[in-house]
Amino acid sequence: MFLGLVSVVILPILPGAALIWLGALLYASMTEFVVVGWGTLAVLGVIALIAMTSDIWVGALGQRRGGASIWATIFSMIGGIIGLFILNIPGMLIGSIIGALLPEWQRWRDGKFVLDVSWRTIKNWLVSIAIQVSLGLVMVTIFLVRVITG
């Protein structure tokens, strides 16, 4: 669990929310699910899923709010997923930017708008990191409250 929290806060290369959830599952299994039960694990699992997918949905929502086309949003998500598999976290950011740029360049041929889309993609990524850190801290807090209160 500590490794997961460190991963969320300091090293975003590792899947921090998943590690936090696995730490809670390990503790629950070692205590025979008496202190931390399946209900708590389910809540932590939902929070972990939201945190782990925030890169995708925050980027998509941010692009749409910024005036990007639906194609830029879709290609940004696809590019982010492909980049994640190729180069991990840096690849996800690069893939998202390229994915958003291509349809907007094809549509507008306006360098300023395309640069705005790129900047928006980077800002969305930073917002996603803040969400992941916050949700990781929420997960650890829920776990600790359950362990302390028994």
VEXDREN-2710 file (C-alpha; in Angstrom, 1 decimal):
% VEXDREN-2710
k/r/px/py/pz
1/MET/0.0/0.0/0.0
2/PHE/2.9/2.4/0.8
3/LEU/4.4/1.6/-2.5
4/GLY/1.1/2.5/-4.2
5/LEU/0.9/5.8/-2.4
6/VAL/4.5/6.7/-3.3
7/SER/3.7/5.7/-6.9
8/VAL/0.7/7.9/-7.0
9/VAL/2.5/10.9/-5.5
10/ILE/6.1/10.6/-6.7
11/LEU/6.4/8.0/-9.4
12/PRO/3.4/8.1/-11.8
13/ILE/5.0/5.3/-13.9
14/LEU/3.6/2.6/-11.6
15/PRO/-0.2/2.0/-11.3
16/GLY/-0.5/3.6/-7.8
17/ALA/-4.2/3.1/-7.3
18/ALA/-4.0/-0.5/-8.3
19/LEU/-1.1/-1.1/-5.9
20/ILE/-3.1/0.6/-3.1
21/TRP/-6.0/-1.7/-3.8
22/LEU/-3.8/-4.8/-3.9
23/GLY/-2.2/-3.7/-0.6
24/ALA/-5.7/-3.5/0.9
25/LEU/-6.6/-6.9/-0.6
26/LEU/-3.5/-8.4/0.9
27/TYR/-4.2/-7.0/4.3
28/ALA/-7.8/-8.1/4.1
29/SER/-6.8/-11.6/3.2
30/MET/-4.2/-11.8/6.0
31/THR/-6.9/-10.7/8.5
32/GLU/-9.5/-13.1/7.0
33/PHE/-11.6/-10.1/5.8
34/VAL/-12.7/-9.3/9.3
35/VAL/-11.3/-5.7/9.5
36/VAL/-11.4/-4.8/5.9
37/GLY/-14.3/-6.6/4.2
38/TRP/-15.5/-7.0/0.7
39/GLY/-17.6/-3.9/0.8
40/THR/-14.6/-1.7/1.6
41/LEU/-12.6/-3.5/-1.1
42/ALA/-15.4/-2.9/-3.6
43/VAL/-15.4/0.9/-2.8
44/LEU/-11.6/1.0/-3.0
45/GLY/-11.8/-0.9/-6.3
46/VAL/-14.3/1.6/-7.8
47/ILE/-12.1/4.6/-6.7
48/ALA/-9.0/2.8/-8.1
49/LEU/-10.8/2.3/-11.5
50/ILE/-11.8/6.0/-11.6
51/ALA/-8.2/7.0/-10.8
52/MET/-6.6/4.6/-13.3
53/THR/-8.8/5.8/-16.1
54/SER/-8.7/9.5/-15.4
55/ASP/-6.0/10.1/-18.0
56/ILE/-8.5/9.0/-20.6
57/TRP/-11.7/10.6/-19.5
58/VAL/-10.2/13.9/-18.2
59/GLY/-8.4/14.4/-21.5
60/ALA/-11.6/13.7/-23.5
61/LEU/-13.7/16.0/-21.4
62/GLY/-11.0/18.7/-21.5
63/GLN/-10.6/18.6/-25.2
64/ARG/-14.4/18.9/-25.8
65/ARG/-14.7/21.8/-23.4
66/GLY/-11.9/23.6/-25.3
67/GLY/-13.7/23.4/-28.6
68/ALA/-11.9/20.5/-30.1
69/SER/-13.8/18.3/-32.5
70/ILE/-15.2/14.9/-31.5
71/TRP/-12.6/13.4/-33.8
72/ALA/-9.8/15.2/-31.9
73/THR/-11.2/13.8/-28.7
74/ILE/-11.5/10.3/-30.0
75/PHE/-8.1/10.3/-31.6
76/SER/-6.6/11.8/-28.5
77/MET/-7.9/8.9/-26.4
78/ILE/-6.8/6.3/-29.0
79/GLY/-3.4/8.0/-29.3
80/GLY/-3.0/8.0/-25.5
81/ILE/-3.8/4.3/-25.2
82/ILE/-1.4/3.4/-28.0
83/GLY/1.3/5.6/-26.6
84/LEU/0.8/4.0/-23.1
85/PHE/1.6/0.6/-24.5
86/ILE/4.6/1.8/-26.5
87/LEU/6.3/4.2/-24.2
88/ASN/4.4/4.0/-20.9
89/ILE/3.4/7.4/-19.3
90/PRO/5.5/9.7/-21.6
91/GLY/4.1/7.8/-24.6
92/MET/0.5/8.3/-23.3
93/LEU/1.1/12.1/-23.2
94/ILE/2.8/12.2/-26.6
95/GLY/0.2/9.9/-28.2
96/SER/-2.7/12.0/-26.8
97/ILE/-1.1/15.2/-28.2
98/ILE/-0.5/13.7/-31.6
99/GLY/-4.0/12.1/-31.6
100/ALA/-5.6/15.5/-30.9
101/LEU/-3.4/17.4/-33.4
102/LEU/-4.0/15.3/-36.5
103/PRO/-7.7/15.8/-36.9
104/GLU/-7.5/19.5/-35.9
105/TRP/-4.8/20.2/-38.3
106/GLN/-6.7/18.4/-41.0
107/ARG/-9.8/20.4/-40.1
108/TRP/-8.5/23.9/-39.5
109/ARG/-4.9/24.1/-40.9
110/ASP/-4.4/26.7/-38.2
111/GLY/-1.2/26.4/-36.3
112/LYS/-2.4/28.6/-33.4
113/PHE/-5.5/26.4/-32.8
114/VAL/-3.4/23.3/-33.1
115/LEU/-1.0/24.6/-30.5
116/ASP/-3.9/25.5/-28.2
117/VAL/-5.1/21.9/-28.5
118/SER/-1.6/20.7/-27.6
119/TRP/-1.4/23.0/-24.6
120/ARG/-4.9/21.9/-23.5
121/THR/-3.8/18.2/-23.7
122/ILE/-0.8/18.9/-21.3
123/LYS/-3.1/20.8/-18.9
124/ASN/-5.6/17.9/-18.9
125/TRP/-2.8/15.5/-18.2
126/LEU/-1.7/17.6/-15.1
127/VAL/-5.4/17.7/-13.9
128/SER/-5.5/13.9/-14.3
129/ILE/-2.4/13.6/-12.1
130/ALA/-4.0/15.8/-9.4
131/ILE/-7.1/13.6/-9.5
132/GLN/-5.0/10.4/-9.2
133/VAL/-3.1/11.8/-6.3
134/SER/-6.3/12.9/-4.6
135/LEU/-8.0/9.6/-5.1
136/GLY/-5.0/7.7/-3.9
137/LEU/-5.0/9.7/-0.7
138/VAL/-8.8/9.0/-0.3
139/MET/-8.2/5.3/-0.8
140/VAL/-5.4/5.2/1.9
141/THR/-7.6/7.3/4.2
142/ILE/-10.6/4.9/3.8
143/PHE/-8.3/1.9/4.4
144/LEU/-6.7/3.4/7.5
145/VAL/-10.1/4.4/9.0
146/ARG/-11.3/0.9/8.6
147/VAL/-8.1/-0.6/10.1
148/ILE/-8.1/1.9/13.1
149/THR/-11.8/1.6/13.8
150/GLY/-11.8/-2.1/13.4
END
